[in-house]
Amino acid sequence: MVAQIHVLRNLMTNALLTVNAMVDGKLPPDRRNLHELAQTLDDVSDLVANVSKYDLAYAGDRRVIDVCDMVRSVVNDLALVSSATDVGLTAVEVNSDDIGCRALRGNWRNLHESFEGALRALLGILPPGATIAAAPRSAATITLTVSIPDQEPQSLATYLAAIAPPLERHRGQAHHGAKPGEYCLHLPGTSLCSGATECAPAR
C-alpha cells in the first residue's frame, strides 16, 4: 500500500506540473504533451482501481513508523516539485546512535501530511537556488535547515509562518531551531522508547 501511494503521488505531481506548465505557457498544449498527460491520468486511474478498500482504510490506522524511512520517502515523493521550483531538497542520513529512538506510533496519514505539508509550503515560497535539508532528530522530531545564497541569516527566520500551519492542523508544532534557518518540527505521534534527542527552541 505504501508503495502504491508513493507512485500515485508522483503521477499526480507530474500531471499537475504538466498542466501548470501549459497554463503558464511554458509547455505547448500540443498533441504529444496532451497524450502524455492523458497517459499519466490513465495510470492514476488504473492504480486507484487496484487499491482495495481494506488498504485505504488501513492507511489511517495508528501504527509504528520509522521516522528516517518517512523522511526519505516524503523527500523522494517531492523530487519533481523540488526540481520544478529549483529548490534543492535532501534527506540527511543520520546514525541511529545520534538520534536515539526512530520508532514513532501515530496516524500514518496525519504524520505524512503534516511533514509533507511543511515541505510543500517551503518549496512554494523559497527562491530558486535555495536548499532544504531534512534531518530526523528523534522519533517525533525533524529539523529542516534552510539555506539561501547571498541572504542574511536573520531573514531566514521569516518562513515559520508557512511551516507551522500544516503541523498544527494535525496537532503537531513547529518552532525556530538553535541556528538561523533551522526549524524544528514536532510530529503528531508518540515515541516508543526513551533517550531521544529533543530540539530546543532558539533563545
PyMOL commands that set and color helices and strands:
alter all, ss='L'
color gray80, all
select helices_A, chain A and resi 2-23+31-49+53-58+67-77+79-85+96-99+108-125+153-169
alter helices_A, ss='H'
color red, helices_A
select strands_A, chain A and resi 62-66+88-91+103-107+131-138+141-147+173-176+182-186+189-191
alter strands_A, ss='S'
color yellow, strands_A
deselect
rebuild
show_as cartoon
